[in-house]
Amino acid sequence: MYRLFFDLIFKRMDPEQAHHLAFSWIRRVAGVPVLRTFVAAVLAPRHKALRTEALGLRMHGPFGLAAGFDKNAAAIDGMAMLGFDHVEIGTVTAQPQPGNPKKRLFRLVADRALINRMGFNNDGSAAVAERLAAREAVFRTTVGVNIGKTKIVPEEEAVADYVASTERLAAHADYLVVNVSSPNTPGLRNLQATESLRPLLTAVREAADRTVTSRHVPLLVKIAPDLADEDIDAVADLAVELGLDGIIANNTTIARDGLGLVTPKRTVEAIGAGGLSGAPVKARSLAVLSRLYARVGDRITLVGVGGIETADDVWERILAGATLVQGYSAFIYEGPFWCRKIHKGLAERLEASPYATLAEAVGSGARSGAGVPQGDGGTSHAVQAMGEGGPDATTGPHTTSEGNR
């Protein structure tokens, strides 16, 4: 039914306009007490076997909404109503900004993919913090807050920019994510280099600790799939060294070649710069996750993102080392029953497996040498195709994430 609706309505609309329309519907339904309870009962039935502990937080399951859909913390309960076990909001910047000029969101329907160059359009960390503080949670869900650099802030002032957002948002976050991997803010990906990443993560960690003294706010970093394998290893080593709580793998890719796209090349080229997400990034995202797990093991939490469409995809990421898995792009194509299908299928796979819990399954494919990919031999698809620069284009307050755009 949803696919027919998508073909007849959403497919004919501008993607960003369709997003705002769907977003408004979700918010409105979540605002009606009886209706939201009914919708949650249908779309978000809980499976006890999927209960997950990660980052010191208890969740209904491992599957969450990646940052980029709810940039301003305006529909957390709506997304929980649809079945997401955690909701990562953002990316939020210290200063409000409109993002890049429109048109900036594109569908590759034949590839079940998206290209975006949104540019961190958001209300700013002060406004988002105020919204989170005023929120009266309807559904129990874990809320992650993804923070990025304000576009007009020069790279040498990036640390202070992230710290400002941390000081405003840490108290309202079940976990924080430092986003240094969106391709749509000029110079942002330069911060993934360990010489830049070390002082940034250290400063954010210190800011979170002095802002919130009553609990530990977990801190994660989100990386790009376009990093060379040796750089992935360097980030993994740094995360362990700094005592980081987790790594999110991955953001969108700047690659176009080597992804098996069926959309005509001239169409893709006409769209221009931006981060590509969805089914075509599945293989590379899995490879990066597998490489990270081989490097860090169970010492930190890994979150698998990129090309997640089915319960099989979620299960594959768990076996490869992900404790949590996130999706976004497939939600556009699958619709409101997506989480229900994911949870049902995942519970069936767990029951059919030799593992009593999801925790036992995490990383088991890698430990058993079951052929989980370990990277692509040194240089990523995007580096090969486009060069290293690329285009510039639970517990906690709420317990009872561009790609980031």
Helices and strands as residue ranges (DSSP letters): H 2-8, G 10-12, H 15-30, H 33-43, G 48-50, E 52-54, E 57-59, E 63-65, H 76-81, E 86-92, E 105-108, G 109-111, E 113-116, H 125-134, E 142-147, G 155-157, H 158-169, G 170-172, E 175-179, G 188-192, H 194-211, E 219-223, H 229-242, E 246-249, H 265-271, E 275-278, G 279-281, H 282-296, E 301-305, H 311-320, E 324-327, H 329-334, H 338-352, H 358-361, H 364-367, H 381-386
